[in-house]
């Protein structure tokens, strides 16, 4: 009898400890987010990408004008984000630019905290949460992202929520977040292929068709504000996206073409096919949540159109890898992260600094995660689990 009572008490104690770690780690994450908000509030700058790509189009929409003809606002870049984001965030157009910018800043901080919470999974630890919050919030691409007022953090969170709800059989919610993520399709293509394969495995062609049918329907629904306010926006959108100027992006596509000329296209093609093949293997062997974080991290390797601020796509993999590592590997991750941080700082301090000099960052973090992860094969299912 005493043994039974002791077992029950032990289970209650363990459950209590898990609950304590869960809520304490959430509280520490919230406090770290608030601290980051106070430290970084001066980073946000008006008339940057947020003005060009989101607030400006949303403001024009509220005035009954074309959201993709931003010439009247004297923007320095044409609007290039897909209409799903403009439609969903169109209420920002009713705010002043500064008020909308403050909202976007707070929204991004909350999103980063949510990414940390989701990517860490069930490996709850107060120390993990605090360290991961510091690593993610002080990640140079995060700071650059906040300064520009970009949307890549939103894309990252949406894709993580998409696979989360797909696992919970909440298919309409999953499709909604995929539709939102495709506001930047070049960042979402690998993850989109992966989650498509996930639905194909569940219910073959029927599952795949239903998933993309829902996604297309939701994408059209998100565009309704544009059709209501200015029904002829599509020609302006096509024209605006064609006007996006060429630039030396930190992508392998640009790097290969710059140093190898026409042969660079071949090298990039081989690299892209390799990334797609790896994505297929990941979704075939890994649990969907793990496959998603790797697919997000591989996206900058594949995409020809990517900025250093888009490297926030690496954060879920960094979080997942760190949370799954033992103490020695955690220390190694921090050391390798610090080296990369220092390298990015050196690039930024150079007089000839340019965004394309950051091309090595995704490769560094992919290599670090592959090196540090301790893989375990489940022979009964054939799946591979990071432990």
Secondary structure as the mmCIF struct_conf table of DSSP 4:
data_model
#
loop_
_struct_conf.conf_type_id
_struct_conf.id
_struct_conf.beg_label_comp_id
_struct_conf.beg_label_asym_id
_struct_conf.beg_label_seq_id
_struct_conf.end_label_comp_id
_struct_conf.end_label_asym_id
_struct_conf.end_label_seq_id
HELX_RH_AL_P HELX_RH_AL_P1 UNK A 2 UNK A 40
TURN_TY1_P TURN_TY1_P1 UNK A 41 UNK A 43
TURN_TY1_P TURN_TY1_P2 UNK A 46 UNK A 47
BEND BEND1 UNK A 48 UNK A 48
HELX_RH_AL_P HELX_RH_AL_P2 UNK A 49 UNK A 50
HELX_RH_PI_P HELX_RH_PI_P1 UNK A 51 UNK A 55
HELX_RH_AL_P HELX_RH_AL_P3 UNK A 56 UNK A 62
TURN_TY1_P TURN_TY1_P3 UNK A 63 UNK A 64
BEND BEND2 UNK A 65 UNK A 65
TURN_TY1_P TURN_TY1_P4 UNK A 67 UNK A 68
HELX_RH_3T_P HELX_RH_3T_P1 UNK A 71 UNK A 73
TURN_TY1_P TURN_TY1_P5 UNK A 74 UNK A 74
BEND BEND3 UNK A 76 UNK A 77
BEND BEND4 UNK A 81 UNK A 81
HELX_RH_AL_P HELX_RH_AL_P4 UNK A 83 UNK A 88
TURN_TY1_P TURN_TY1_P6 UNK A 89 UNK A 89
HELX_RH_3T_P HELX_RH_3T_P2 UNK A 90 UNK A 94
BEND BEND5 UNK A 95 UNK A 95
HELX_RH_AL_P HELX_RH_AL_P5 UNK A 97 UNK A 120
TURN_TY1_P TURN_TY1_P7 UNK A 121 UNK A 122
HELX_RH_AL_P HELX_RH_AL_P6 UNK A 126 UNK A 137
TURN_TY1_P TURN_TY1_P8 UNK A 138 UNK A 138
HELX_RH_AL_P HELX_RH_AL_P7 UNK A 140 UNK A 148
TURN_TY1_P TURN_TY1_P9 UNK A 149 UNK A 149
BEND BEND6 UNK A 151 UNK A 151
HELX_RH_AL_P HELX_RH_AL_P8 UNK A 152 UNK A 167
TURN_TY1_P TURN_TY1_P10 UNK A 168 UNK A 169
HELX_RH_AL_P HELX_RH_AL_P9 UNK A 171 UNK A 181
HELX_RH_3T_P HELX_RH_3T_P3 UNK A 182 UNK A 184
HELX_RH_AL_P HELX_RH_AL_P10 UNK A 185 UNK A 222
TURN_TY1_P TURN_TY1_P11 UNK A 223 UNK A 223
HELX_RH_AL_P HELX_RH_AL_P11 UNK A 224 UNK A 229
TURN_TY1_P TURN_TY1_P12 UNK A 231 UNK A 232
HELX_RH_AL_P HELX_RH_AL_P12 UNK A 233 UNK A 242
TURN_TY1_P TURN_TY1_P13 UNK A 243 UNK A 243
HELX_LH_PP_P HELX_LH_PP_P1 UNK A 244 UNK A 246
BEND BEND7 UNK A 250 UNK A 251
HELX_RH_AL_P HELX_RH_AL_P13 UNK A 252 UNK A 260
TURN_TY1_P TURN_TY1_P14 UNK A 261 UNK A 262
HELX_RH_AL_P HELX_RH_AL_P14 UNK A 263 UNK A 285
BEND BEND8 UNK A 286 UNK A 286
HELX_RH_AL_P HELX_RH_AL_P15 UNK A 288 UNK A 302
BEND BEND9 UNK A 304 UNK A 305
HELX_RH_3T_P HELX_RH_3T_P4 UNK A 308 UNK A 314
HELX_RH_AL_P HELX_RH_AL_P16 UNK A 315 UNK A 324
BEND BEND10 UNK A 325 UNK A 325
HELX_RH_AL_P HELX_RH_AL_P17 UNK A 327 UNK A 349
BEND BEND11 UNK A 350 UNK A 350
TURN_TY1_P TURN_TY1_P15 UNK A 351 UNK A 352
HELX_RH_3T_P HELX_RH_3T_P5 UNK A 355 UNK A 358
TURN_TY1_P TURN_TY1_P16 UNK A 359 UNK A 359
HELX_RH_AL_P HELX_RH_AL_P18 UNK A 360 UNK A 372
STRN STRN1 UNK A 375 UNK A 377
TURN_TY1_P TURN_TY1_P17 UNK A 379 UNK A 381
STRN STRN2 UNK A 384 UNK A 386
#
